[in-house]
Amino acid sequence: MKTRHVLVTGALLAFGLAAYGCETKNKPKKLAINETEINLIKPHPKESKNNTVKIALLLDTSNSMDGLINQAKAQLWDVVNNFTHAKCGNEARPALQIALYQYGNDNLSSSEGYVQQILNFTDDLDEISEKLFSLSTNGGEEYCGKVIQTSLNQLDWGNNPDNLKMIFIAGNEPFDQGRTSFKEAASKAKKQDVIINTIFCGNYEQGIHGKWKEGALLANGDYMAIDHNRQIVHIETPYDDVIIQLNKKLNNTYISYGSLGSAKKEKQALQDSNAEALEEVVMVKRAISKSSRMYKNSDWDLVDASEEAEFDASKLKKKDLPKELQNKSNQEIEAYIAEKKTERQEIQNQINELNAKREVYIASQQSEENGELENAMINAIKKQAAKKNYRWE
């Protein structure tokens, strides 16, 4: 029940996990420039579509989970920012997709085993944030086997051996509750090359007694136990206010288009507000994520869309453009997009430079900013990632 927070953070942190067969072909020649300079010049490095990390987060939303949910919302951006630095053996960046389920809530259908898919696999970080903020808690029955099996049946995990496919499930009730056998669910996961990582909120030995470790081991995953009531301390830095102001300027570089444009841009602003309402430092971390390769909005933003190979400004329908562009020529539209692209890149570079100083400051104040869950998850991620030829720069 009080598992919720754990899971989210853990799962997200799992992003950093590497893929099954991180490709090593066509390794590029080294450039006479350091990686920091490359990151500033190219804020969105090339991703490898053959190396995708797919993560399903299975979150318990039963009683007493509100505080954990809030921590999960806050730590989403820590996880994303950690994953930003992941590389495959061929120097390409792995793509990331996240799916979200809730279970153990009386508001859910009993005929479905108190399990509900909240979000299918997506790389839309605003959508993920929105869904996390929409979660509410209520008492219920927590059926781990059922929610695992449901996620395996409903989601498109694919058959690409280069992809890393993971489930992260968190909770504090016995793992073997319900009619669906967790052993059968784990066997199915193993056949689909899906790793199951379990996070028990409570005493380590109690979690083992409750079958959480067995559930992980049956599907090649890791078992972790955490103190889910631990308060996560976020360190404020002298650079936070400037980053928040730069984020506001960053939002002005987005050019909405199409049927989704207006609503998506509003959602972007709303998720900024949600983050800042938790803590200002959460907004800082979200701004850092928005300045990374992980934050992409080509389905509604013309600047991101212009990065796609098939993009052609001449094929845009005038009615789908913002009013200020509807009477512009194709050449003028392209020039406007290029201007906003340059502006965005400059702002993102400034945020990344300030974040580098911010990280040095945090390191000088405390050895670890992350909570118990993050530390456990990162250790598991990097251990598994090493076996898949992934590394962090």
Disulfide bonds with the S-S distance in Angstrom:
none
